C-alpha cells in the first residue's frame, strides 16, 4: 500500500517538487518538535524553517535544471528517432553536471554508432537490391536465350542469337565464336560469328570476317580450351611494342584485328558433355573486367550455346541421313526401272543400227535409215551414261571413297556418251589425296566438261591428271578445240568459272585459264 501511495503521490511529481518535499517535510517536523516538544524559542524555529526553505529552493532549482536537461535529451531523442539515418541531427551536449555531460556524450556516441550501422545496412540493402536486379536480368536473359536457341536449327542463327543475348547483359568491345570446319579430320579453326560494340576503339573490318581462320597466336588458346574443357580468363593483357609489332607483321590472319585494343578477355568452351564444339571469346578494353559474376554468366551462356549447337548438329545429321536414305531409294528406283529400260533401248538401238547397215548393203537408198539408227543409238548411249552419272551422284558415300581417277572417268563417260565430242584422257591411278580435295577436283572437272558439252561447240576434248612420283598433289589439264571466249568477260548469270576458281582457291591450288575467240579453251590447275 505504501509503495502504491508513493508511486501515486510522489514518483509522478516533477523532480523539483520531490526535492522540495524531501527537504521541507523533515524541516517542518523538526521545527514542530523543537517548538512544542522542547519548548525552543520561536526565533530558533524560524531560523530552522528559513534555512530549510532556502535549501529546498536551491535543491528545487537544481532539480529543475536537471529535469530541463533530461526533457531536452528526451525531445532530442524523439527527434533523432523520427529523422533519417543520413540526417545530422544529434543530441545536445549537456553541461549542467559531470554526470549529465557523460550521459549525453555516451548517448551521442551511441547514436553515431547506430547511424553508421544504419548507413551500412542501407548500403548493403541497396547493393543486394542491385545484385538481385542483376541476377533477375541474367536469369531473364538466360531464359530468353534458351527460348531463342530452341527455335533455331541453323548453326549461324544460333551463334547470332547467343551473341545478341550476351550483348543485352554484358558490355564488351567484341565477342566472337570459333569452331573447327571439320572436327573429325582436324579441320581449320575459323570464325563462325562475331559482333563489335559501336563504341569500341578497335577498327571496324572492311569485309565480313566470317569463315576466316584463327590467328596463330590465338590458336594455342583454342587448342588449350579444346584439350582441357575449361575457360581462360586474362584480365591483364600486356604486350610490349616490339612483340605487338612482330605479331602485326608476322600474323596474316585478318581476324586478329578484332583483338588489337583488348585489355581483358575471357574464352569459354561451347561443349556438350566431353565434346568441345567451339569457343566463345569476349573482349573488353578495360583491365580487370571479368570478375566472378561475369565469369559465371559467360560460363552459363557458353553451356546453353553448346547444348543448342549439339542439338543443331544432331538435327543436321538427322536431316542428312534422311536425305541420304531418300537419295539411295531414288537411285535404286532409277536402277531398277529407268536404267534397265534405257539399257534395253540401247540394245534395241544397236540391233537396229546393225540391221540398217545390212540393209544398206542391199539397198543403198536406205542410208538415211542407217543414220537415224546410229543417231538413236548415240542418244541412248548418252542417256544411259547420264543416268549412270546421276545414280552415282545420288550416292554421296561413293564420291568420298572412290579414287579420283574413277570419279573423273564417270564424268568423262557422260560427255563421251553424247557421241558428238571425242574425249581423250590420261588419268593417274595413284591417289594420295584427302576425300575433301578429291571431291573438289571432281566438281571442277565436272563443271568444265559440262561447259564443253553445252557451250564450246568442240569436237575434241582432253583431260589429264598427272601425279608426281614422290610427294602429294598433282596437275590437272582440261582442253578443247571449241569456239573459245574472252576469260575477262563473264556473261550475266553464269557462275561456272567463278565456282571453279573458288574451289581451286579453297584447296590451295593455283588456277589458270587460257582462251580466246576460235582458239579453244585450256584450264590448268596445279595442286601442291
C-alpha positions as CSV (number, residue, x, y, z in Angstrom):
1,X,0.0,0.0,0.0
2,X,2.8,2.4,0.9
3,X,4.5,1.7,-2.4
4,X,1.3,2.4,-4.3
5,X,0.9,5.7,-2.4
6,X,4.5,6.6,-3.1
7,X,4.1,6.0,-6.8
8,X,0.9,7.9,-7.0
9,X,1.7,11.0,-4.8
10,X,5.5,11.2,-5.1
11,X,7.1,9.4,-8.1
12,X,4.6,11.0,-10.5
13,X,5.6,14.6,-9.4
14,X,8.2,16.8,-11.0
15,X,11.8,16.4,-9.8
16,X,11.9,19.9,-8.3
17,X,8.7,19.1,-6.2
18,X,10.3,15.9,-5.0
19,X,13.4,17.7,-3.9
20,X,11.4,20.4,-2.1
21,X,9.2,17.9,-0.4
22,X,12.1,15.8,0.8
23,X,13.8,18.8,2.3
24,X,10.8,20.7,3.7
25,X,8.9,17.9,5.2
26,X,11.7,16.8,7.6
27,X,12.3,20.5,8.4
28,X,8.7,21.1,9.3
29,X,8.6,18.0,11.5
30,X,11.9,19.1,13.2
31,X,10.5,22.7,13.8
32,X,7.3,21.3,15.3
33,X,9.3,19.1,17.6
34,X,11.5,21.9,18.7
35,X,8.6,24.3,19.3
36,X,6.2,22.2,21.1
37,X,8.3,19.3,22.3
38,X,11.4,21.0,23.5
39,X,9.9,24.5,24.0
40,X,12.5,26.2,21.9
41,X,12.1,29.8,21.2
42,X,10.3,30.9,18.1
43,X,13.3,32.7,16.7
44,X,15.3,29.4,16.6
45,X,12.4,27.6,15.0
46,X,12.1,30.4,12.4
47,X,15.8,30.2,11.6
48,X,15.4,26.4,11.1
49,X,12.4,26.9,8.8
50,X,14.2,29.7,6.8
51,X,17.3,27.5,6.4
52,X,15.1,24.6,5.3
53,X,13.2,26.8,2.8
54,X,16.5,28.1,1.3
55,X,17.8,24.6,0.9
56,X,14.6,23.5,-0.6
57,X,14.6,26.4,-3.1
58,X,18.2,25.7,-4.1
59,X,17.5,22.0,-4.4
60,X,14.4,22.7,-6.4
61,X,16.4,25.0,-8.7
62,X,19.0,22.3,-9.3
63,X,16.3,19.7,-9.8
64,X,14.5,21.9,-12.3
65,X,17.8,22.4,-14.2
66,X,18.4,18.6,-14.2
67,X,14.8,18.0,-15.3
68,X,15.1,20.5,-18.0
69,X,18.2,18.8,-19.3
70,X,16.5,15.4,-19.2
71,X,13.5,16.9,-21.1
72,X,15.8,18.3,-23.7
73,X,17.5,14.9,-24.1
74,X,14.1,13.2,-24.4
75,X,12.9,15.7,-27.0
76,X,16.1,15.4,-29.0
77,X,16.0,11.6,-28.8
78,X,12.4,11.6,-30.2
79,X,13.6,14.0,-33.0
80,X,16.5,11.7,-33.8
81,X,14.2,8.7,-33.9
82,X,12.0,10.4,-36.4
83,X,14.9,11.7,-38.6
84,X,16.6,9.8,-41.4
85,X,19.9,8.0,-40.9
86,X,21.7,10.4,-43.1
87,X,20.4,13.4,-41.1
88,X,23.0,15.3,-39.0
89,X,20.5,15.9,-36.1
90,X,22.1,14.8,-32.8
91,X,21.6,15.1,-29.0
92,X,22.7,18.4,-27.4
93,X,25.7,18.0,-25.2
94,X,24.5,18.8,-21.6
95,X,27.0,20.7,-19.4
96,X,24.9,21.0,-16.2
97,X,26.9,18.4,-14.4
98,X,29.6,15.8,-15.0
99,X,27.1,13.0,-14.9
100,X,24.8,14.7,-17.4
101,X,27.7,15.6,-19.6
102,X,28.9,11.9,-19.6
103,X,25.4,10.6,-20.1
104,X,24.7,13.0,-23.1
105,X,28.2,12.2,-24.6
106,X,27.5,8.5,-24.3
107,X,24.2,8.9,-25.9
108,X,25.7,10.9,-28.8
109,X,28.3,8.2,-29.4
110,X,25.6,5.6,-29.3
111,X,23.5,7.5,-31.9
112,X,26.6,7.9,-34.1
113,X,27.2,4.1,-34.0
114,X,23.6,3.5,-34.7
115,X,23.7,5.8,-37.7
116,X,26.9,4.2,-39.1
117,X,25.3,0.8,-38.8
118,X,22.1,2.1,-40.3
119,X,24.0,3.6,-43.2
120,X,25.9,0.3,-43.7
121,X,22.6,-1.6,-43.6
122,X,21.1,0.8,-46.2
123,X,24.2,0.4,-48.4
124,X,24.1,-3.4,-48.1
125,X,20.4,-3.3,-48.9
126,X,21.0,-1.2,-51.9
127,X,23.8,-3.5,-53.0
128,X,21.7,-6.6,-52.5
129,X,18.9,-4.9,-54.5
130,X,21.3,-4.2,-57.4
131,X,22.6,-7.7,-57.3
132,X,19.1,-9.1,-57.2
133,X,18.1,-6.9,-60.2
134,X,21.3,-8.1,-62.0
135,X,20.6,-11.7,-61.2
136,X,17.0,-11.3,-62.3
137,X,18.2,-9.7,-65.5
138,X,20.7,-12.5,-66.1
139,X,18.1,-15.2,-65.4
140,X,15.7,-13.5,-67.8
141,X,18.5,-13.3,-70.4
142,X,19.3,-16.9,-70.0
143,X,15.7,-17.8,-70.2
144,X,15.2,-15.7,-73.4
145,X,18.5,-17.2,-74.7
146,X,17.1,-20.8,-74.1
147,X,13.9,-19.9,-75.8
148,X,15.7,-18.3,-78.7
149,X,18.2,-21.1,-79.2
150,X,15.4,-23.7,-79.0
151,X,13.8,-22.0,-82.0
152,X,17.0,-22.0,-84.2
153,X,18.3,-25.0,-86.1
154,X,21.0,-23.4,-88.2
155,X,24.4,-23.0,-86.7
156,X,24.9,-19.4,-87.8
157,X,21.5,-18.4,-86.5
158,X,22.4,-20.0,-83.1
159,X,25.6,-18.1,-82.9
160,X,23.9,-14.8,-83.8
161,X,21.2,-15.4,-81.1
162,X,23.8,-16.1,-78.5
163,X,25.9,-13.0,-79.3
164,X,22.7,-10.9,-79.3
165,X,21.6,-12.1,-75.9
166,X,25.1,-11.6,-74.5
167,X,25.1,-8.0,-75.7
168,X,21.9,-7.3,-73.7
169,X,23.5,-8.5,-70.5
170,X,27.2,-7.5,-70.7
171,X,29.1,-4.7,-72.2
172,X,32.0,-5.8,-74.4
173,X,34.2,-4.4,-77.1
174,X,33.9,-7.6,-79.2
175,X,32.5,-11.1,-78.9
176,X,33.3,-14.0,-81.3
177,X,32.7,-17.7,-81.7
178,X,35.3,-20.0,-83.1
179,X,34.9,-23.6,-84.3
180,X,36.6,-26.2,-86.4
181,X,35.4,-26.7,-90.0
182,X,35.7,-30.5,-89.8
183,X,36.5,-31.7,-86.3
184,X,36.8,-35.4,-87.3
185,X,39.6,-34.5,-89.8
186,X,41.3,-31.9,-87.6
187,X,39.9,-29.1,-89.6
188,X,40.9,-25.5,-89.6
189,X,39.7,-23.2,-86.8
190,X,37.6,-20.5,-88.4
191,X,35.4,-17.6,-87.2
192,X,31.8,-18.7,-87.1
193,X,30.3,-15.3,-86.0
194,X,31.3,-12.1,-84.3
195,X,29.9,-8.8,-83.1
196,X,31.7,-5.5,-82.2
197,X,30.4,-2.7,-80.0
198,X,29.8,0.5,-81.8
199,X,31.9,2.5,-79.3
200,X,34.9,0.1,-79.4
201,X,38.3,1.5,-80.3
202,X,39.1,-1.5,-82.4
203,X,39.0,-0.8,-86.2
204,X,35.8,-2.0,-87.9
205,X,36.6,-4.7,-90.5
206,X,36.1,-3.6,-94.1
207,X,34.9,-7.0,-95.0
208,X,32.9,-9.9,-93.4
209,X,35.4,-12.0,-91.4
210,X,33.0,-15.0,-91.0
211,X,34.7,-18.2,-92.2
212,X,38.2,-16.8,-91.9
213,X,40.9,-18.7,-89.9
214,X,42.1,-18.1,-86.4
215,X,45.5,-16.4,-85.9
216,X,48.5,-18.4,-84.9
217,X,48.8,-16.6,-81.6
218,X,45.2,-17.4,-80.6
219,X,45.2,-20.9,-82.0
220,X,47.2,-22.1,-78.9
221,X,44.5,-20.7,-76.6
222,X,41.8,-22.5,-78.6
223,X,43.6,-25.8,-78.5
224,X,44.2,-25.4,-74.8
225,X,40.5,-24.9,-74.1
226,X,39.6,-27.7,-76.5
227,X,42.0,-30.0,-74.6
228,X,41.2,-29.1,-71.0
229,X,37.5,-28.2,-71.5
230,X,38.0,-25.2,-69.2
231,X,37.6,-21.4,-69.6
232,X,40.6,-19.0,-69.8
233,X,40.4,-15.6,-68.1
234,X,43.0,-12.9,-68.9
235,X,42.3,-9.6,-67.1
236,X,45.7,-8.0,-67.8
237,X,46.8,-8.2,-71.4
238,X,50.3,-6.8,-71.6
239,X,52.2,-6.6,-74.8
240,X,55.4,-4.8,-75.5
241,X,55.7,-2.6,-78.5
242,X,58.2,-5.0,-80.1
243,X,56.1,-8.1,-79.6
244,X,53.0,-6.2,-80.8
245,X,54.9,-5.0,-84.0
246,X,56.2,-8.6,-84.6
247,X,52.7,-10.1,-84.3
248,X,51.3,-7.4,-86.5
249,X,53.9,-8.1,-89.2
250,X,54.0,-11.9,-88.9
251,X,50.4,-12.7,-88.3
252,X,48.5,-12.7,-91.6
253,X,45.1,-13.6,-90.2
254,X,42.7,-10.7,-90.7
255,X,40.7,-11.8,-87.7
256,X,43.5,-10.6,-85.4
257,X,42.2,-7.0,-85.9
258,X,39.3,-7.8,-83.6
259,X,41.7,-8.1,-80.6
260,X,44.1,-5.2,-81.2
261,X,42.8,-3.0,-78.4
262,X,42.0,-5.7,-75.9
263,X,42.9,-5.2,-72.2
264,X,41.0,-8.1,-70.8
265,X,39.4,-11.2,-72.4
266,X,37.7,-14.4,-71.5
267,X,37.1,-17.6,-73.5
268,X,34.7,-20.4,-72.6
269,X,34.2,-23.8,-74.3
270,X,31.0,-24.4,-76.1
271,X,30.7,-28.1,-75.1
272,X,28.2,-30.9,-74.9
273,X,29.3,-33.5,-72.4
274,X,33.0,-34.2,-73.2
275,X,33.0,-32.7,-76.7
276,X,34.0,-29.1,-77.4
277,X,32.1,-27.8,-80.3
278,X,33.6,-24.3,-80.3
279,X,34.9,-21.4,-78.2
280,X,33.1,-18.2,-77.2
281,X,35.5,-15.3,-76.7
282,X,34.6,-11.9,-75.2
283,X,37.0,-9.0,-75.2
284,X,36.9,-5.7,-73.3
285,X,39.0,-2.6,-73.3
286,X,39.2,-2.2,-69.5
287,X,41.5,-4.4,-67.4
288,X,40.1,-6.5,-64.5
289,X,36.7,-6.5,-66.3
290,X,35.9,-10.2,-65.8
291,X,35.0,-10.7,-62.2
292,X,33.5,-13.8,-60.6
293,X,29.9,-12.8,-61.6
294,X,30.8,-12.2,-65.2
295,X,32.7,-15.4,-65.4
296,X,29.7,-17.3,-64.1
297,X,27.4,-15.6,-66.6
298,X,29.7,-16.3,-69.6
299,X,30.0,-19.9,-68.4
300,X,26.2,-20.2,-68.3
301,X,25.8,-18.7,-71.8
302,X,28.5,-21.0,-73.1
303,X,26.8,-24.0,-71.7
304,X,23.5,-23.0,-73.2
305,X,25.0,-22.3,-76.6
306,X,27.0,-25.6,-76.6
307,X,23.9,-27.6,-75.9
308,X,22.0,-25.8,-78.6
309,X,24.9,-26.3,-81.1
310,X,24.9,-30.0,-80.3
311,X,21.1,-30.2,-80.8
312,X,21.5,-28.4,-84.1
313,X,24.2,-30.9,-85.1
314,X,22.0,-33.8,-84.3
315,X,19.1,-32.3,-86.3
316,X,21.5,-31.7,-89.2
317,X,22.7,-35.3,-89.0
318,X,19.2,-36.5,-88.9
319,X,18.3,-34.4,-92.0
320,X,21.4,-35.6,-93.8
321,X,20.6,-39.2,-93.0
322,X,17.1,-38.7,-94.3
323,X,18.4,-37.1,-97.4
324,X,20.9,-39.9,-98.0
325,X,18.2,-42.5,-97.4
326,X,15.9,-40.8,-99.9
327,X,18.7,-40.5,-102.5
328,X,19.5,-44.2,-102.1
329,X,15.9,-45.0,-102.6
330,X,15.7,-42.9,-105.8
331,X,18.9,-44.4,-107.0
332,X,17.6,-47.9,-106.5
333,X,14.3,-47.0,-108.3
334,X,16.2,-45.5,-111.2
335,X,18.4,-48.5,-111.4
336,X,15.6,-51.0,-111.2
337,X,13.3,-49.1,-113.6
338,X,14.6,-46.3,-115.8
339,X,18.2,-47.6,-116.1
340,X,17.1,-51.1,-117.2
341,X,14.7,-49.5,-119.7
342,X,17.5,-47.4,-121.1
343,X,19.8,-50.4,-121.3
344,X,17.1,-52.3,-123.2
345,X,16.5,-49.4,-125.5
346,X,20.3,-49.1,-126.1
347,X,20.4,-52.8,-127.1
348,X,17.5,-52.4,-129.4
349,X,19.0,-49.3,-131.0
350,X,22.3,-51.2,-131.5
351,X,20.4,-54.0,-133.2
352,X,18.5,-51.6,-135.4
353,X,21.8,-50.0,-136.4
354,X,23.3,-53.3,-137.5
355,X,20.1,-54.3,-139.4
356,X,20.2,-50.9,-141.1
357,X,23.8,-51.5,-142.0
358,X,22.9,-54.8,-143.7
359,X,20.0,-53.2,-145.4
360,X,22.2,-50.5,-146.9
361,X,24.4,-53.2,-148.5
362,X,21.3,-54.5,-150.3
363,X,19.6,-51.1,-150.9
364,X,21.9,-48.0,-150.8
365,X,18.9,-45.8,-150.7
366,X,18.4,-46.9,-147.0
367,X,21.4,-44.9,-145.8
368,X,19.1,-42.3,-144.2
369,X,17.6,-45.1,-142.1
370,X,21.1,-46.2,-141.1
371,X,22.0,-42.6,-140.0
372,X,18.8,-42.4,-137.9
373,X,19.5,-45.7,-136.3
374,X,23.1,-44.7,-135.4
375,X,21.8,-41.3,-134.0
376,X,19.3,-43.2,-131.9
377,X,22.0,-45.5,-130.6
378,X,24.2,-42.5,-129.7
379,X,21.3,-40.8,-127.9
380,X,20.5,-44.0,-125.9
381,X,24.2,-44.4,-125.0
382,X,24.4,-40.8,-123.9
383,X,21.1,-41.1,-121.9
384,X,22.4,-44.3,-120.3
385,X,25.7,-42.6,-119.3
386,X,23.9,-39.6,-117.9
387,X,21.6,-42.0,-115.9
388,X,24.7,-43.8,-114.5
389,X,26.3,-40.5,-113.6
390,X,23.0,-39.4,-111.9
391,X,22.8,-42.6,-109.9
392,X,26.4,-42.1,-109.0
393,X,25.8,-38.5,-107.8
394,X,22.8,-39.7,-105.7
395,X,25.2,-41.8,-103.5
396,X,27.5,-39.3,-101.8
397,X,29.4,-42.1,-100.0
398,X,30.7,-43.2,-103.4
399,X,32.2,-39.7,-104.0
400,X,34.1,-39.9,-100.8
401,X,35.6,-43.3,-101.1
402,X,36.3,-43.8,-104.8
403,X,39.8,-42.8,-106.2
404,X,40.0,-39.6,-108.2
405,X,40.6,-41.5,-111.5
406,X,37.3,-43.4,-111.2
407,X,35.5,-40.2,-110.3
408,X,36.8,-38.4,-113.3
409,X,36.1,-41.5,-115.5
410,X,32.4,-41.2,-114.7
411,X,32.3,-37.6,-115.8
412,X,34.3,-38.4,-119.0
413,X,32.0,-41.2,-119.9
414,X,28.9,-38.9,-119.5
415,X,30.4,-36.4,-122.0
416,X,31.7,-39.1,-124.4
417,X,28.3,-40.8,-124.3
418,X,26.8,-37.9,-126.2
419,X,28.7,-39.1,-129.3
420,X,29.4,-35.6,-130.7
421,X,32.6,-34.9,-128.9
422,X,35.7,-37.2,-128.9
423,X,37.2,-37.3,-125.5
424,X,40.8,-38.4,-124.9
425,X,42.2,-38.7,-121.3
426,X,45.2,-39.7,-119.3
427,X,44.4,-40.3,-115.6
428,X,47.0,-41.3,-113.0
429,X,45.8,-44.2,-110.8
430,X,47.8,-43.1,-107.7
431,X,45.6,-41.3,-105.2
432,X,47.0,-39.9,-102.0
433,X,44.6,-37.0,-101.7
434,X,42.1,-36.4,-98.8
435,X,38.5,-37.1,-99.8
436,X,37.5,-33.4,-99.5
437,X,40.2,-32.4,-102.1
438,X,39.2,-35.3,-104.4
439,X,35.6,-34.1,-104.4
440,X,36.6,-30.5,-105.2
441,X,38.7,-31.7,-108.1
442,X,35.9,-33.9,-109.4
443,X,33.5,-30.9,-109.2
444,X,35.9,-28.7,-111.1
445,X,36.3,-31.3,-113.9
446,X,32.5,-31.9,-113.9
447,X,31.8,-28.2,-114.4
448,X,34.5,-27.9,-117.1
449,X,33.1,-30.9,-119.1
450,X,29.6,-29.6,-118.7
451,X,30.7,-26.3,-120.2
452,X,32.5,-28.1,-123.0
453,X,29.3,-30.1,-123.9
454,X,26.9,-27.2,-123.7
455,X,28.8,-24.1,-124.9
456,X,32.1,-24.9,-126.6
457,X,31.0,-26.5,-129.9
458,X,34.1,-28.6,-129.7
459,X,34.7,-31.8,-131.5
460,X,37.6,-33.0,-129.3
461,X,38.4,-32.6,-125.6
462,X,41.4,-33.7,-123.5
463,X,41.5,-34.4,-119.8
464,X,44.8,-35.1,-118.0
465,X,45.5,-35.8,-114.3
466,X,49.2,-36.3,-113.6
467,X,50.6,-37.2,-110.2
468,X,54.3,-36.8,-109.3
469,X,56.2,-39.9,-108.4
470,X,57.1,-38.6,-104.9
471,X,55.1,-36.3,-102.7
472,X,51.5,-35.2,-102.9
473,X,49.4,-33.0,-105.2
474,X,49.2,-33.2,-109.0
475,X,48.5,-31.3,-112.2
476,X,45.1,-31.2,-113.9
477,X,44.6,-30.1,-117.5
478,X,41.3,-29.7,-119.4
479,X,41.4,-28.5,-123.0
480,X,39.0,-28.4,-126.0
481,X,39.1,-27.1,-129.7
482,X,35.8,-25.2,-129.4
483,X,34.8,-21.6,-130.1
484,X,36.7,-20.2,-127.1
485,X,35.8,-17.0,-125.3
486,X,37.2,-14.0,-123.5
487,X,38.0,-15.0,-119.9
488,X,37.9,-11.4,-118.8
489,X,34.2,-11.1,-119.7
490,X,31.8,-13.1,-117.5
491,X,28.3,-13.3,-119.0
492,X,25.5,-12.4,-116.6
493,X,24.0,-15.3,-114.8
494,X,27.0,-17.6,-115.5
495,X,29.0,-18.6,-112.4
496,X,30.8,-21.7,-113.6
497,X,34.2,-20.2,-113.9
498,X,34.0,-18.4,-110.6
499,X,32.8,-21.5,-108.8
500,X,35.8,-23.4,-110.3
501,X,38.2,-20.7,-109.2
502,X,36.8,-20.6,-105.7
503,X,37.0,-24.4,-105.4
504,X,40.7,-24.2,-106.5
505,X,41.5,-21.5,-104.0
506,X,39.7,-23.4,-101.2
507,X,42.0,-26.4,-101.7
508,X,45.1,-24.2,-102.1
509,X,45.6,-24.9,-105.8
510,X,46.8,-22.5,-108.5
511,X,44.3,-21.8,-111.3
512,X,44.9,-20.6,-114.8
513,X,42.6,-20.4,-117.8
514,X,43.6,-19.7,-121.4
515,X,41.1,-19.0,-124.1
516,X,40.2,-16.7,-127.0
517,X,37.7,-16.5,-129.9
518,X,38.1,-19.5,-132.2
519,X,41.2,-20.7,-130.2
520,X,39.6,-23.2,-127.9
521,X,40.0,-23.3,-124.1
522,X,42.6,-24.7,-121.7
523,X,42.3,-24.9,-118.0
524,X,45.4,-25.7,-115.9
525,X,45.3,-26.5,-112.2
526,X,48.3,-27.4,-110.0
527,X,48.0,-28.7,-106.5
528,X,51.0,-28.8,-104.3
